[in-house]
Amino acid sequence: MEIRPIEDGDIDAVVALWEACDLLRPWNDPQADIARARAAPQSEIFVMADVDGAIIASAMAGDDGHRAWPYYVAVSLDRRGQGLGRAMMAHTEAWLKTRGAAKVNLMIRAGNPVQAFYEAAGYKTEDRVVMAKWLIEPPARDEAAKLDVTITYLEMLEQPARGPAHPPRLTEKIALMRAVRPTVGFYRYLYNAVGEPWVWYERNQLSDEELAAIIQDEKVEVCVLYHDGTPAGYAELDFRQEGEVELAYFGLIPDYIGLGLGGYLLNWTIDTAWSREPRRLWVNTCTLDHPAALTVYQKAGFVPYDQETIRIKDPRSQ
C-alpha cells in the first residue's frame, strides 16, 4: 500500500473518508481546508491507497513556524486495527521532521475516543488551554447541521444455543447489578458516559420527569456492569410491550472497551431477556454507533429485519 501526497482525483474520496470517520463539522468546509493545505508550502495532505487505488487513510500535516500539527488523521472503518493509522502518523512525522519541526502538537475534540491511539504512538497530555477566535464567521450551524442516519432493526426469535455468559478472566472484580428505580442523575451519567462518542442524544431531549417515568417503570430494567467497583457500562431492557423485550440501550464506557466486557454484558443481557420467555427480543443500531455494533449484534444471534434512513439535526451542533 502506497502513502503519497493527495492528488486532484482523490479529493472527493478523501472528503467521503473524513465524513465516514466523523471528522467533519458544519462550520468547517473540507474542500476549502484541502485547497488551503495544498496551496501552502508548509503543509501537505497524505493519503494511503490500497491495491485497487481506493483511498483508505489520510493525514494532513502543517508547520506554523513554531509547532507542527496533524489534522484529519483517518482510516477507513473497515480497515481499522491493521496498523494503517500508525503508518500514516509515522509518515507524517517523518515529513515534518525533514522540514525542521522539533515538536508535534495535537488537538482532540472532547468525546473523541481516539486518545488511546495517540498515547500508544508516544503522545502525552500536556497542561494547556485551547482558545479560538473566528476571523471569518463560519456558516450558521443550523443551515448545514443535518445528518443522514441509517437505522438497522434486528430481532431474535429464540434463545441462542450456547452456555451461560461468563465474565472475562481479569484480575479486577466484575459485577452486574440492576439499578432499581435509578435516579435521573445517575442514569444521565451512564447514558452520557457510554453514549457521547456515538452521539446518543434522544434521552437528553427528555425532561427529568419524562425520563424518570421510563427508567423507574417496574417493567424497565437498567443493569449496570461494574469493574472493580466502578461503572463500566450498562444495558437497558424494556419489557413494557407484552410478549416482547427491547434492548433499548447497551454499551460500555470508552475506558473499558477492549477488555472483553462487551461480549459478556451482551450475552448476559440476552440470557436475562430470554429468562422471561418472550416471543422475541429486538434491538436497533445506526450508523452513528460504534462501527462494529451491527456485526456484534449479528454474531450474538440477532437478525436484521428492517432498515430505514432518516435525516436528523446534528446534536453536536446544538
C-alpha positions as CSV (number, residue, x, y, z in Angstrom):
1,M,0.0,0.0,0.0
2,E,1.3,3.4,-1.0
3,I,1.4,6.6,1.0
4,R,1.6,9.7,-1.2
5,P,0.5,13.4,-1.4
6,I,-3.1,14.0,-2.3
7,E,-4.0,14.4,-6.0
8,D,-6.9,16.2,-7.7
9,G,-8.7,12.9,-8.3
10,D,-8.5,12.0,-4.6
11,I,-10.4,14.9,-3.2
12,D,-14.0,13.5,-3.3
13,A,-12.8,10.2,-1.8
14,V,-10.9,11.9,0.9
15,V,-13.9,14.1,1.9
16,A,-16.0,10.9,1.9
17,L,-13.5,9.2,4.2
18,W,-13.5,12.1,6.6
19,E,-17.3,12.1,6.7
20,A,-17.4,8.4,7.4
21,C,-14.9,8.9,10.2
22,D,-17.0,11.7,11.8
23,L,-14.2,14.3,11.3
24,L,-16.4,16.9,9.6
25,R,-18.3,19.7,11.3
26,P,-20.8,22.1,9.7
27,W,-18.6,25.1,10.3
28,N,-15.6,23.5,8.5
29,D,-15.5,23.3,4.7
30,P,-13.4,20.2,3.9
31,Q,-12.9,21.3,0.3
32,A,-11.6,24.7,1.5
33,D,-9.3,23.0,4.0
34,I,-7.8,20.8,1.3
35,A,-7.3,23.7,-1.0
36,R,-5.6,25.8,1.7
37,A,-3.3,22.9,2.7
38,R,-2.3,22.2,-0.9
39,A,-1.6,25.9,-1.6
40,A,0.7,26.4,1.4
41,P,4.3,25.3,1.1
42,Q,4.5,24.4,4.9
43,S,1.6,21.9,4.8
44,E,0.6,18.7,3.0
45,I,-2.1,16.1,2.9
46,F,-1.1,12.5,2.6
47,V,-3.3,9.6,1.5
48,M,-2.9,5.8,1.6
49,A,-4.4,3.8,-1.3
50,D,-5.0,0.1,-1.4
51,V,-4.0,-2.1,-4.4
52,D,-7.2,-1.1,-6.2
53,G,-6.4,2.6,-5.8
54,A,-9.2,3.2,-3.2
55,I,-8.3,5.8,-0.6
56,I,-8.3,4.1,2.8
57,A,-6.4,6.5,5.1
58,S,-5.3,10.2,5.3
59,A,-3.4,12.7,7.3
60,M,-3.0,16.4,7.0
61,A,0.2,18.0,8.4
62,G,1.3,21.6,8.8
63,D,4.1,23.6,10.4
64,D,3.2,27.1,11.7
65,G,6.8,28.0,12.3
66,H,6.8,27.2,15.9
67,R,5.0,23.8,16.2
68,A,3.8,21.1,13.8
69,W,0.2,20.0,13.8
70,P,-1.5,16.9,12.3
71,Y,-5.2,17.1,11.3
72,Y,-7.7,14.8,9.6
73,V,-6.0,11.6,10.5
74,A,-8.5,9.0,9.3
75,V,-8.6,5.3,8.5
76,S,-11.5,3.6,6.6
77,L,-13.8,1.9,9.1
78,D,-13.4,-1.5,7.6
79,R,-9.6,-1.3,7.7
80,R,-9.1,-0.3,11.3
81,G,-6.9,-2.4,13.6
82,Q,-4.4,-3.1,10.8
83,G,-1.8,-0.5,11.8
84,L,-2.7,1.9,9.0
85,G,-3.3,4.8,11.3
86,R,0.2,4.3,12.9
87,A,1.7,4.1,9.5
88,M,0.1,7.4,8.5
89,M,1.3,9.1,11.6
90,A,4.9,7.8,11.2
91,H,4.9,9.0,7.6
92,T,3.5,12.4,8.6
93,E,6.0,12.8,11.5
94,A,8.9,11.9,9.2
95,W,7.9,14.5,6.7
96,L,7.6,17.2,9.4
97,K,11.0,16.2,10.8
98,T,12.6,16.8,7.4
99,R,11.2,20.3,7.5
100,G,12.9,21.0,10.8
101,A,9.9,20.6,13.1
102,A,11.0,19.7,16.6
103,K,7.6,19.0,18.3
104,V,4.2,17.9,17.2
105,N,1.1,19.2,18.9
106,L,-2.4,17.6,18.8
107,M,-5.9,18.9,19.4
108,I,-8.6,16.3,20.1
109,R,-12.3,17.1,20.4
110,A,-13.9,16.2,23.7
111,G,-15.7,12.8,23.4
112,N,-13.4,11.5,20.6
113,P,-12.3,8.1,21.8
114,V,-9.0,8.3,19.7
115,Q,-6.8,9.4,22.6
116,A,-5.6,5.9,23.4
117,F,-4.4,5.6,19.8
118,Y,-2.2,8.7,20.1
119,E,-0.9,7.6,23.5
120,A,0.2,4.4,22.0
121,A,2.1,6.4,19.4
122,G,4.0,8.2,22.0
123,Y,1.9,11.4,22.5
124,K,1.3,12.7,26.0
125,T,-1.3,15.0,27.5
126,E,0.0,18.5,28.4
127,D,-1.5,21.2,30.6
128,R,-2.7,23.7,28.0
129,V,-5.8,25.8,27.4
130,V,-7.0,26.0,23.8
131,M,-8.6,29.3,22.9
132,A,-10.0,30.3,19.5
133,K,-11.5,33.3,17.7
134,W,-13.2,33.4,14.3
135,L,-11.7,35.9,11.9
136,I,-14.2,35.0,9.3
137,E,-17.6,34.0,10.6
138,P,-18.5,30.4,9.8
139,P,-21.8,29.4,8.2
140,A,-24.8,29.4,10.5
141,R,-24.7,25.9,12.1
142,D,-28.4,25.3,11.7
143,E,-28.2,25.7,8.0
144,A,-25.9,22.7,7.4
145,A,-26.1,20.7,10.7
146,K,-28.0,17.8,9.3
147,L,-27.1,14.1,9.5
148,D,-28.4,11.2,7.4
149,V,-28.6,8.3,9.8
150,T,-29.3,4.7,8.7
151,I,-31.1,2.6,11.4
152,T,-31.0,-1.2,11.2
153,Y,-33.6,-3.1,13.2
154,L,-32.7,-6.6,14.4
155,E,-34.6,-9.3,16.2
156,M,-34.0,-12.7,17.9
157,L,-36.8,-15.2,17.9
158,E,-35.2,-17.9,20.1
159,Q,-32.5,-18.0,22.7
160,P,-29.1,-18.8,21.3
161,A,-27.9,-22.3,21.8
162,R,-24.8,-21.7,23.9
163,G,-23.8,-22.0,27.6
164,P,-24.4,-19.2,30.1
165,A,-22.5,-16.0,29.9
166,H,-19.1,-15.9,31.7
167,P,-17.1,-12.8,32.6
168,P,-13.6,-12.5,31.1
169,R,-10.8,-13.6,33.3
170,L,-9.5,-10.4,34.7
171,T,-7.6,-9.6,37.9
172,E,-10.2,-7.0,38.7
173,K,-13.6,-7.9,40.2
174,I,-16.6,-7.9,37.8
175,A,-20.2,-7.5,39.0
176,L,-23.6,-7.0,37.4
177,M,-26.3,-5.3,39.3
178,R,-29.8,-4.0,38.5
179,A,-30.3,-0.3,39.3
180,V,-33.7,-0.5,40.9
181,R,-35.5,2.8,40.3
182,P,-32.3,4.6,39.3
183,T,-32.1,8.3,39.9
184,V,-32.2,10.6,36.9
185,G,-28.8,12.0,37.7
186,F,-27.2,8.5,37.9
187,Y,-28.9,7.4,34.7
188,R,-27.8,10.5,32.8
189,Y,-24.2,9.9,33.9
190,L,-24.4,6.3,32.5
191,Y,-26.1,7.4,29.3
192,N,-23.7,10.2,28.5
193,A,-20.5,8.3,29.6
194,V,-21.4,5.4,27.4
195,G,-23.2,7.3,24.5
196,E,-21.3,10.5,24.0
197,P,-18.8,9.1,21.5
198,W,-21.7,7.6,19.5
199,V,-23.9,10.8,19.6
200,W,-26.6,9.4,21.8
201,Y,-29.0,12.3,22.2
202,E,-32.6,11.2,22.5
203,R,-32.7,10.8,26.3
204,N,-31.1,14.2,26.7
205,Q,-34.0,15.8,25.0
206,L,-36.4,14.5,27.7
207,S,-37.2,16.4,30.9
208,D,-36.2,14.8,34.2
209,E,-39.9,13.9,34.8
210,E,-40.2,12.3,31.4
211,L,-37.0,10.3,31.8
212,A,-37.9,9.2,35.3
213,A,-41.2,7.8,34.0
214,I,-39.3,5.5,31.7
215,I,-36.3,4.4,33.8
216,Q,-38.2,4.0,37.0
217,D,-41.0,1.9,35.4
218,E,-41.1,-1.6,37.0
219,K,-41.1,-3.1,33.5
220,V,-37.8,-1.3,32.5
221,E,-34.6,-2.8,33.9
222,V,-31.3,-0.9,33.9
223,C,-28.5,-3.4,34.5
224,V,-25.1,-1.9,35.4
225,L,-21.8,-3.6,34.8
226,Y,-19.1,-2.8,37.5
227,H,-15.4,-3.2,37.1
228,D,-13.6,-3.0,40.4
229,G,-16.5,-1.1,41.9
230,T,-16.7,1.5,39.1
231,P,-19.5,1.6,36.5
232,A,-18.1,0.2,33.2
233,G,-21.3,0.1,31.1
234,Y,-24.9,-0.8,31.2
235,A,-27.8,-2.5,29.4
236,E,-31.4,-1.4,29.4
237,L,-34.2,-3.9,28.8
238,D,-37.7,-2.7,28.2
239,F,-40.5,-5.3,29.0
240,R,-43.4,-2.9,28.6
241,Q,-44.6,-4.4,25.3
242,E,-46.5,-7.7,26.1
243,G,-44.5,-10.7,24.7
244,E,-41.6,-8.6,23.5
245,V,-38.4,-7.3,25.0
246,E,-36.5,-4.4,23.6
247,L,-32.8,-4.0,24.3
248,A,-33.2,-0.2,24.4
249,Y,-29.6,0.8,25.2
250,F,-26.4,-1.1,25.5
251,G,-22.7,-0.1,25.7
252,L,-19.5,0.3,27.6
253,I,-17.8,3.4,28.9
254,P,-14.9,4.0,26.5
255,D,-12.2,3.3,29.1
256,Y,-13.5,-0.3,29.3
257,I,-13.7,-1.1,25.7
258,G,-11.2,-3.8,24.6
259,L,-11.2,-5.8,27.9
260,G,-13.7,-8.5,26.7
261,L,-16.5,-7.0,28.8
262,G,-18.8,-6.1,26.0
263,G,-19.4,-9.7,24.8
264,Y,-20.0,-10.8,28.4
265,L,-22.5,-8.0,29.1
266,L,-24.4,-8.6,25.8
267,N,-24.7,-12.4,26.3
268,W,-25.8,-11.9,30.0
269,T,-28.4,-9.4,28.9
270,I,-29.7,-11.7,26.2
271,D,-29.9,-14.5,28.7
272,T,-31.8,-12.3,31.1
273,A,-34.3,-11.2,28.5
274,W,-35.0,-14.8,27.4
275,S,-35.4,-15.9,31.0
276,R,-38.8,-14.1,30.8
277,E,-39.8,-16.3,27.8
278,P,-40.8,-13.5,25.4
279,R,-41.9,-14.1,21.8
280,R,-38.9,-12.1,20.6
281,L,-36.1,-9.9,21.6
282,W,-35.2,-6.9,19.4
283,V,-32.7,-4.0,19.2
284,N,-31.7,-1.3,16.7
285,T,-28.4,0.2,15.8
286,C,-27.5,3.0,13.5
287,T,-24.6,4.5,11.5
288,L,-23.7,6.8,14.4
289,D,-22.9,3.8,16.7
290,H,-19.6,2.0,17.1
291,P,-18.6,0.7,13.6
292,A,-18.6,-2.9,14.9
293,A,-22.1,-2.6,16.6
294,L,-24.1,-4.2,13.8
295,T,-21.6,-7.1,13.5
296,V,-21.5,-7.7,17.2
297,Y,-25.3,-7.9,17.4
298,Q,-25.4,-10.3,14.5
299,K,-22.7,-12.6,16.0
300,A,-24.7,-12.7,19.2
301,G,-27.7,-14.1,17.2
302,F,-29.7,-11.0,16.2
303,V,-31.0,-11.0,12.6
304,P,-31.8,-7.8,10.6
305,Y,-35.4,-7.4,9.6
306,D,-35.8,-3.8,8.6
307,Q,-33.8,-0.7,7.8
308,E,-34.5,3.0,7.2
309,T,-32.6,6.2,6.7
310,I,-33.7,9.4,8.4
311,R,-32.3,12.9,8.5
312,I,-31.8,14.5,11.9
313,K,-30.4,17.7,13.2
314,D,-26.8,17.1,14.3
315,P,-26.9,17.1,18.1
316,R,-23.3,18.1,18.2
317,S,-24.0,21.4,16.6
318,Q,-26.6,22.4,19.2
